[in-house]
Amino acid sequence: MYSKDLLKDKVAVVTGGGTGIGKVVALELARHGAHVVLAARQLDRLSDAAKEIEGLGRKALAVATDIASFDQVKALFERVDQEFGRVDLMVNNAAANFIRPSETLTSVRWRKVIDIVLHGTFHCTLEAGKRMLKQGGGSVINMVTAYAWRGAPGLLPSASAKAGVVALTRTLGVEWAARGVRVNAIAPGFIDTPQSRERLWPEEWIREELLSEVPGRKFGTELDVANAVLYLASPLASYVTGEVLVVDGGESLGKGALRVIEKAGAVRRAAKK
């Protein structure tokens, strides 16, 4: 769909790039011409992803990094400076989550999610952004979620942290726009990854229940998210900043009215015509 040289010789940094959505995003960036820096806490997974990127003919750098630590993030970008001398795209994909009743949360678990999701995104955005502002251009893409603005029972730390990232996105989207740096976000819905199948819908009844909430009647794929990243990272989105692109098959819009007309048979009758 996109030209293979869409991001030719651009330098991208992707956090959480060793597995799942982050890995597919990193590979798609490489397939479209970018050199990719992968950052996560576990180096072994990053190294495997880096080898795949190099197999596509692009440069790759894997750096073990705890993005909750500002010192480690600064060290990450010092490596980027040494190896590439610039950064054109920052994809803040790393995340953390706990699913449990809010009254059972501890301050330790609360801080862990906030430190990775909100503080980590801030750390990486600040370091990448300073370099982009200096060079006169760049793009930051943050991964958020629709429950950042609608809430989600059992997901209080993540919802709170992601809401902060949405505010960060919109604020910097305005603040940095005139200086050539765009800041946007993507809000994926139910994305069918090995991790989500294991942790979120391990049983068929859970899968069916979740799909009943998606007007599109299917889970998304990592590639659906990667295509959205490619768009926001490219010149095609040169007039887009401070926005949140929702990629969820319509799930976040709700479907109460749709259920009613389906039960009334209106949708089935229309489909037969």
N, C-alpha and C positions, 0 to 999 in steps of 0.2 A: 504493500500500500504506500509506503514511504520510500523515497529514493535512498539507495544504499549509502550515498554520501551526504545524507541529511545533516549529520553531525561530524563531518570529516575533520579529524585531528582535534576535535574538542576534548577537553579533559573533564571527566565526570567523577565525582566522589559519591559512593552509594553506601550508606550505613545499613547494617543487617543484610549485607549482600551475599552471604554464603548459602542461604536456603530460601525456599519459598518465593514470595513475590520479589524480594530484593535480588535474588539470583537471576530470575527471569528478566527483570528490569535491566540488570547489569549486562546480561548477554545481548539483549535487544539494542541497548545503547552501542555495544561493540559492533553488532551486525550493521549498524547504521553509521559507522565511522569513528566512534569515540574511543579514546583510551580511558580505561576505568580503574579507579582506586577503590578497593573494597575494604570496608572497616566493620569489625565486629569483635566480640570478646574472644571467640574461638577461632584460632588461626587455621586449624586443620580444614575446616569447611571452606574458609576463604581461599586457601591454597588450591583446593580442587576447582573452585569456580574460576580462579585466576588462570589455571591451566586451560580451561575451556575457552576463556577469552583470548588467550595467546594463540590458541588453535584457530581462531577466526582471523588471525593476522593483526591483532591490535595489541597494544601494550597494556599490561596489567600489573597492579601493585596491591599486595595484600598486607594489611597492617592490623595487628591485634590491638583493639582500642575499646576501652570502656568509655562511652560517650558521656556518661554521668560525671566523669572527671575532666574538668576544664584543662588540666595540665596534660592529660593524655590526648585530648583533642588538639591542643596546640602542637604537641609533638607529631601528631598525624599530619597536620598541614605543613609543618616544617619538612616532613618527608616528601609531601607533594611538591613543595617549592624546589627541593633538591632534584627530584626525578623529572618534573615536568615544567616547572617555572610559572605555572598559571593554573587556575581552576575556572571552568566555564559553567559547570552544572553541579549543583548540590542536591542530592536526593536523600531526604531525611526519612528513612524507612524503618529504622530500628524501633522496636516497641517492647512493652512488657505489660502483663495483665494478670489479674486475679479475678475469678468469678466466685463471689460469695456474698452472703447478706452483709450489708454495710455495718450493722452493729457488731459483727464479729471481726472487723478489720483491726489491725494493730497499726500503730504509728510507723513501725518499721516497714510493713508492707505498703502502706500509703506512700511513704517517702521513696521507696524503691521504684514504684511506677512513675511518680512525679519526676524523680531524678533522671530516669532514662528517657521518658517521653517528652516532657516539657523542658527540663534543664538541658538534656542532651541535644534536643533540636535547637535550642538557643545557642549552645556552645558551638555546634557545627555551623549554624547559619551565620553567627557572628564572625567566625574565622574565615569561612568561605566568602561571606559578604564583604569583608574588609578588602580582600584580594580582588574581588569583582569590581568594587567601587573604584579601586586604584587603577585597574586596567580598562575601566569604562564600559563594562558590560558583563552580563551573566544571568543565570536563571537558578532560582531556588525552588524546589518542589517538596512539599511536606505531605506526609501521609497522615490523614486524619480519619474521621468516621462520622456518619450522620448522627450517631447518638451524642456527639459533642454538643449539639444544639437541642436535641430532643430528650436527652437523658436515657439511661438504661439501668433498670433495677439489677443489682448484683455487680455492676461494673463502675462503681463510684470513682475509684482512683483513675481509671482509664478515661472515663467520660470527662472528668475534671481536667486532666492533663491535656486531652485532645482539644477541649474547649479553649484552653490557653494557647495551644498551637494555632487554632483558627484565628484567635485575636492577634497573635504574632504575625501570622500570614497577612492579614488585612492591614495591620499597622505598617509593616515594612513594605508591603505592596505599594502603599501610598508614599511612604517616606523615601524609598529608593528609586521610584519610577523615573523621575527626571534625571537620574544619574546613570541610567542604562541598565539597572538591575531589576529584574522582574521576580516577584515572590508569589507563588500560587500553591494550591494544595489539591490533593485528590482524596476523595472519600470513597474507598471501596466498600461494597456491600459484602454479601456472602460469597467469598472466593474459595473455590474448591481446591485446596492444596493438601499435600500429605499431612501437614501440621494441623490444619483445620479438621480433616477427617479423623485424626487421632484424638484431638482435644475438644472439639466443639460439637461434632455430630458423629460420634463413634457408633451409634446404633441407627438402624434404618428408620425407626419411628421418629427420631429427632430430625433426621434429614427431611422426611416427608412433612413434618410440622413446619420446619423453617421454609421449605419450598412453597408451602401454602400461603406464605406471607409475601412472596415475590410475584408481582404481576407478570414478569417475564417468564415465569415457570421454570427457571433453571438457575443454577449457581453460575457465578462468573468464573473466569480463569485468570491465571497470572498474566496471560498475554493481553487480556482486556485492560488490565491496569497498566501494563508496559506500553501499550499503544497510546494511552492517555498521557503517560510520561513523555513519550516521543513528541506528541503534539505540543505540550506545554514547554518542552525544552527547545523546540525548533523555532525558526523564523516565522512559521505559520501562525504562531501565537504571539507575535511581536507587540500586539496591542491588548494583551491580556495580562492583568496583574491584580493581585489582591483577591483573586477568585478561588472558589472551592468547586472543583469539578466532581460531581457525584457519579460513581460508576457502580450501580447496584440493581439494575433491572427494574427500577421503580419502587423497590422495597421501602425506601424511606418516606415515600409519599403516602403510604397507607393504602389499604384496599378494602375498607369497610363497605363502601358503596358498591364496589365491584362484587363483593360476596353476595350482596342483596340481589343485584340484577342477575347474577349467575344462578342463584337459587330460584329466581322467578322464571328462568329459562330464556331470558332475553338474549343473552350472549350466544347460547346454543342455537337459537332460532336464526340469529343474524349470521352465524358462521355457516349455516346450511344454504344461505341464499347465494 
